[in-house]
Amino acid sequence: MRRILLVLTALSLLASSAFAFTFRDDAGDSYTFDKAPEKVVVLNSSNLELFIAAGGKPAAYGESGTMPAYLGDHIKSIPSVGKVQSPDIERIVAMKPDLVIGMNFPFHISLKSSLKQAGIPLAVFGVHDRKDLAAKMEIFGQITGKPDMAFRKVASINTDIEKAVKTVGKPSKKILVVYGTPESFNMALPSSFIGEIAEFAGGINIAGEDMKGGTGMYSGFVPVSLEYVTMADPDMIFIISHGNKAAPAADGQLMKQPAWSALRAVKSGKVISLPFDTYGINPTVRLGEAVLELSSLIYPEKYK
């Protein structure tokens, strides 16, 4: 009987180790689970998209003004733990989650020690580009216990991007992507997430890689030089304004600005406002859709 018990114990340990996984978050901290965590709280919308796309069902979420509308169906029956910038620690601790997922930003990283004291791990993530998206989806597939679902989502994104690249062929149109207001515009560099989307979409970004971007969330952007833009003479201008959640639409605000109204793209009505909740933040799992949409705006003649 003792031998049987020992064998069963050994088999149990082997079974649990077979499902064990370890990952490292963007703050450099390592986490190991012997099974997929059952109760996960997600504090921000971009990670919420990753988690749901990988087959996860969040136990609670953080409220965000930039949350895409489609997530409403996924969160309508689950509780909130407060605003994304200031989640309610007491509410989170009371839920006793197996894992909390947040942004790789100071206001979430600062919560790590408090939650750790309560025995709750907090992992922080951000997605910087297409390659990073695939890596993060692999981690989220481990967390949800559905790696195949995460893999299929990444494959679908890649298919959409490849479709845009094939449809456009050799890029031929110069574009400028500006973020902000006409009085305080920043140009998106190729290294920014919107810059990467523009490249996949077949746009020739007039903002060059040799330009030095800002810091933090503005590391992929530089202040607009109207003289530089005039010399580069883009075929199209895309505007991203904070809080704009409308679908892409023609925009006439630059025509009202004397300094901008002489530009060829402005005079020809080739200025389009892009929705902030897709292009103002990293669209993560909506990357493929964003690429196809932007590509069809730049080359409508190729998508008829």
C-alpha positions as CSV (number, residue, x, y, z in Angstrom):
1,M,0.0,0.0,0.0
2,R,2.8,2.4,0.9
3,R,4.5,1.7,-2.5
4,I,1.2,2.5,-4.3
5,L,0.9,5.7,-2.4
6,L,4.4,6.7,-3.3
7,V,3.8,5.9,-7.0
8,L,0.6,7.9,-6.9
9,T,2.3,10.9,-5.2
10,A,5.1,10.8,-7.8
11,L,2.6,10.7,-10.7
12,S,0.8,13.6,-9.1
13,L,4.0,15.6,-8.9
14,L,4.9,14.8,-12.5
15,A,1.4,15.8,-13.7
16,S,1.6,19.2,-11.9
17,S,5.1,19.9,-13.1
18,A,4.0,19.1,-16.7
19,F,1.6,22.1,-16.5
20,A,4.0,24.4,-14.6
21,F,5.2,27.5,-16.4
22,T,7.4,30.4,-15.7
23,F,7.4,33.9,-17.3
24,R,9.1,37.2,-16.8
25,D,7.2,40.5,-16.9
26,D,8.5,43.8,-18.3
27,A,9.8,44.9,-14.9
28,G,12.1,41.9,-14.9
29,D,10.3,39.9,-12.2
30,S,9.9,36.2,-12.7
31,Y,6.7,34.3,-11.9
32,T,6.1,30.5,-11.7
33,F,2.6,28.8,-11.7
34,D,2.0,25.1,-11.4
35,K,-1.3,25.6,-13.3
36,A,-3.2,28.3,-15.1
37,P,-4.4,31.0,-12.5
38,E,-8.1,30.8,-12.1
39,K,-8.8,34.3,-10.9
40,V,-7.1,37.1,-12.8
41,V,-7.6,40.8,-12.4
42,V,-6.6,42.9,-15.4
43,L,-6.0,46.6,-14.7
44,N,-5.7,48.1,-18.2
45,S,-7.5,47.8,-21.5
46,S,-4.6,46.8,-23.7
47,N,-3.7,43.8,-21.5
48,L,-7.4,43.0,-21.1
49,E,-7.5,42.6,-24.9
50,L,-4.5,40.3,-24.9
51,F,-6.0,38.2,-22.0
52,I,-9.4,37.9,-23.7
53,A,-7.9,37.1,-27.1
54,A,-5.9,34.3,-25.5
55,G,-9.1,32.8,-24.1
56,G,-9.1,34.3,-20.6
57,K,-12.1,35.4,-18.6
58,P,-11.1,38.2,-16.2
59,A,-12.4,38.2,-12.7
60,A,-12.3,42.0,-12.6
61,Y,-11.0,44.9,-14.6
62,G,-9.7,48.5,-14.4
63,E,-11.8,51.2,-16.0
64,S,-10.1,53.1,-18.9
65,G,-11.3,56.0,-21.0
66,T,-9.5,54.5,-24.0
67,M,-11.1,51.0,-23.8
68,P,-12.3,49.9,-27.3
69,A,-16.1,49.5,-27.5
70,Y,-16.1,45.8,-28.3
71,L,-14.7,45.0,-24.8
72,G,-18.0,46.2,-23.3
73,D,-19.5,42.8,-24.0
74,H,-16.7,41.1,-22.1
75,I,-16.8,43.2,-19.0
76,K,-20.5,44.0,-18.5
77,S,-21.0,41.1,-16.0
78,I,-17.7,41.5,-14.1
79,P,-16.8,43.9,-11.3
80,S,-14.5,47.0,-11.6
81,V,-11.6,47.6,-9.3
82,G,-11.5,51.4,-10.0
83,K,-9.8,53.6,-12.5
84,V,-6.8,52.3,-14.4
85,Q,-4.6,55.1,-12.9
86,S,-5.7,54.4,-9.3
87,P,-7.1,50.9,-8.8
88,D,-8.6,50.1,-5.4
89,I,-6.1,48.0,-3.6
90,E,-8.5,47.0,-0.8
91,R,-11.0,45.8,-3.4
92,I,-8.3,43.8,-5.2
93,V,-7.0,42.2,-2.0
94,A,-10.6,41.3,-0.9
95,M,-11.1,39.3,-4.2
96,K,-8.0,37.2,-3.4
97,P,-6.9,36.8,-7.1
98,D,-4.3,34.4,-8.2
99,L,-2.7,37.0,-10.4
100,V,-3.1,40.7,-11.2
101,I,-1.9,42.1,-14.6
102,G,-1.1,45.7,-15.1
103,M,0.8,48.2,-17.2
104,N,4.5,48.7,-17.2
105,F,4.1,52.2,-15.8
106,P,5.1,53.6,-12.4
107,F,1.5,53.8,-11.1
108,H,1.1,50.1,-11.5
109,I,4.7,49.0,-10.7
110,S,4.3,50.9,-7.4
111,L,1.5,48.5,-6.4
112,K,3.7,45.4,-6.6
113,S,5.0,45.5,-3.0
114,S,1.6,46.2,-1.4
115,L,0.0,43.3,-3.3
116,K,3.0,41.0,-2.6
117,Q,2.5,41.5,1.1
118,A,-1.0,40.2,0.6
119,G,0.3,37.2,-1.3
120,I,-0.9,38.5,-4.6
121,P,1.5,38.6,-7.6
122,L,1.3,41.6,-10.0
123,A,2.9,41.2,-13.4
124,V,3.2,44.3,-15.7
125,F,3.3,44.2,-19.5
126,G,3.3,46.6,-22.4
127,V,3.4,45.9,-26.1
128,H,5.9,47.9,-28.2
129,D,5.7,46.4,-31.7
130,R,4.6,43.4,-33.8
131,K,7.4,41.2,-32.5
132,D,6.7,42.1,-28.9
133,L,3.0,41.4,-29.4
134,A,3.8,37.8,-30.5
135,A,6.0,37.3,-27.4
136,K,3.4,38.7,-25.0
137,M,0.6,36.6,-26.6
138,E,2.7,33.5,-25.9
139,I,2.9,34.5,-22.2
140,F,-0.8,35.2,-22.1
141,G,-1.5,31.9,-23.7
142,Q,0.4,30.3,-20.8
143,I,-1.5,32.3,-18.2
144,T,-4.9,31.4,-19.6
145,G,-3.9,27.8,-20.2
146,K,-4.9,28.2,-23.9
147,P,-1.6,28.6,-25.9
148,D,-3.3,27.3,-29.1
149,M,-5.9,30.1,-29.0
150,A,-3.1,32.7,-28.5
151,F,-1.1,31.2,-31.4
152,R,-4.1,31.3,-33.7
153,K,-4.8,35.0,-32.9
154,V,-1.2,35.9,-33.7
155,A,-1.4,33.9,-37.0
156,S,-4.6,35.9,-37.9
157,I,-2.9,39.2,-37.3
158,N,0.0,38.1,-39.5
159,T,-2.4,37.1,-42.2
160,D,-4.0,40.5,-42.2
161,I,-0.7,42.3,-42.4
162,E,0.5,40.1,-45.2
163,K,-2.7,40.8,-47.1
164,A,-2.1,44.5,-46.9
165,V,1.5,44.2,-48.0
166,K,0.5,42.0,-50.9
167,T,-2.3,44.3,-52.0
168,V,-0.2,47.5,-51.9
169,G,2.8,46.0,-53.6
170,K,5.6,48.7,-53.8
171,P,4.7,51.7,-51.6
172,S,4.3,54.9,-53.5
173,K,2.5,57.4,-51.3
174,K,4.2,59.7,-48.7
175,I,2.3,60.2,-45.5
176,L,2.5,62.2,-42.3
177,V,0.9,61.0,-39.0
178,V,0.4,63.7,-36.5
179,Y,-0.7,63.4,-32.9
180,G,-2.3,66.1,-30.8
181,T,-3.7,69.5,-31.9
182,P,-2.8,71.9,-34.7
183,E,-1.2,74.1,-32.1
184,S,0.9,71.3,-30.6
185,F,1.4,68.5,-33.1
186,N,3.9,65.7,-32.9
187,M,5.0,63.6,-35.8
188,A,5.0,59.8,-35.4
189,L,8.4,58.3,-36.2
190,P,8.7,54.8,-37.8
191,S,9.7,53.5,-34.4
192,S,6.3,54.3,-32.9
193,F,3.5,51.8,-32.9
194,I,1.5,54.0,-35.3
195,G,4.7,54.4,-37.4
196,E,4.9,50.6,-37.6
197,I,1.2,50.3,-38.6
198,A,1.8,53.0,-41.3
199,E,4.8,51.0,-42.7
200,F,2.8,47.8,-42.9
201,A,0.0,49.7,-44.6
202,G,2.3,50.8,-47.4
203,G,2.7,54.4,-46.3
204,I,6.1,56.1,-46.8
205,N,6.5,58.0,-43.5
206,I,8.1,61.4,-44.1
207,A,9.3,61.4,-40.5
208,G,12.7,59.7,-40.5
209,E,14.4,57.2,-38.2
210,D,17.3,59.6,-37.8
211,M,15.0,62.0,-35.8
212,K,15.4,61.7,-32.0
213,G,12.1,61.1,-30.3
214,G,10.9,62.2,-26.8
215,T,10.9,60.1,-23.7
216,G,8.4,57.7,-22.1
217,M,5.2,57.3,-24.0
218,Y,6.4,60.0,-26.5
219,S,9.6,58.2,-27.4
220,G,8.3,57.5,-30.9
221,F,7.3,61.1,-31.6
222,V,8.9,64.4,-32.3
223,P,7.5,68.0,-32.5
224,V,6.3,68.9,-36.0
225,S,8.4,71.2,-38.0
226,L,6.1,72.8,-40.6
227,E,9.1,73.8,-42.7
228,Y,10.2,70.1,-42.8
229,V,6.7,69.0,-43.6
230,T,6.4,71.5,-46.5
231,M,9.6,70.3,-48.0
232,A,8.7,66.7,-47.7
233,D,5.2,67.4,-49.2
234,P,3.2,64.4,-48.0
235,D,0.4,62.9,-50.2
236,M,-1.8,62.4,-47.1
237,I,-1.9,63.6,-43.5
238,F,-3.5,61.5,-40.7
239,I,-4.5,63.2,-37.5
240,I,-4.8,61.5,-34.1
241,S,-6.5,63.6,-31.4
242,H,-6.9,62.4,-27.8
243,G,-10.4,61.2,-27.0
244,N,-11.5,60.9,-30.6
245,K,-13.3,57.6,-30.9
246,A,-15.1,58.2,-34.3
247,A,-14.3,56.1,-37.3
248,P,-11.7,57.4,-39.8
249,A,-13.2,60.5,-41.5
250,A,-12.1,63.5,-43.6
251,D,-10.9,66.3,-41.4
252,G,-10.9,70.0,-42.3
253,Q,-9.3,71.5,-39.2
254,L,-6.0,72.1,-40.9
255,M,-7.6,74.2,-43.6
256,K,-8.4,76.7,-40.9
257,Q,-4.8,77.0,-39.9
258,P,-2.9,79.5,-42.1
259,A,0.4,77.8,-41.6
260,W,-1.0,74.4,-42.8
261,S,-3.5,75.4,-45.4
262,A,-1.0,75.8,-48.2
263,L,0.1,72.1,-48.0
264,R,-0.8,70.0,-51.0
265,A,-2.4,67.3,-48.9
266,V,-4.6,69.9,-47.1
267,K,-5.6,71.7,-50.3
268,S,-6.6,68.4,-51.9
269,G,-8.6,67.2,-48.9
270,K,-6.3,64.4,-48.1
271,V,-6.4,64.9,-44.3
272,I,-8.1,62.1,-42.3
273,S,-8.8,61.9,-38.6
274,L,-8.1,58.5,-37.1
275,P,-9.9,57.1,-34.0
276,F,-7.8,57.4,-30.9
277,D,-8.9,54.1,-29.4
278,T,-7.2,52.3,-32.3
279,Y,-4.4,54.5,-33.5
280,G,-3.7,56.7,-30.4
281,I,-2.7,53.7,-28.4
282,N,-1.2,50.4,-29.3
283,P,-4.0,48.4,-30.9
284,T,-2.4,45.1,-29.7
285,V,-4.6,42.2,-31.0
286,R,-6.4,44.7,-33.4
287,L,-3.1,45.3,-35.2
288,G,-4.0,43.4,-38.3
289,E,-7.3,45.1,-38.6
290,A,-5.7,48.5,-38.1
291,V,-3.1,47.8,-40.8
292,L,-5.8,46.8,-43.3
293,E,-8.0,49.8,-42.5
294,L,-5.1,52.3,-42.8
295,S,-3.9,50.7,-46.0
296,S,-7.3,51.0,-47.6
297,L,-7.3,54.7,-46.6
298,I,-4.0,55.3,-48.3
299,Y,-4.7,53.2,-51.3
300,P,-8.5,53.1,-51.8
301,E,-8.0,52.3,-55.5
302,K,-6.4,49.0,-54.6
303,Y,-9.1,47.8,-52.3
304,K,-12.1,48.2,-54.7
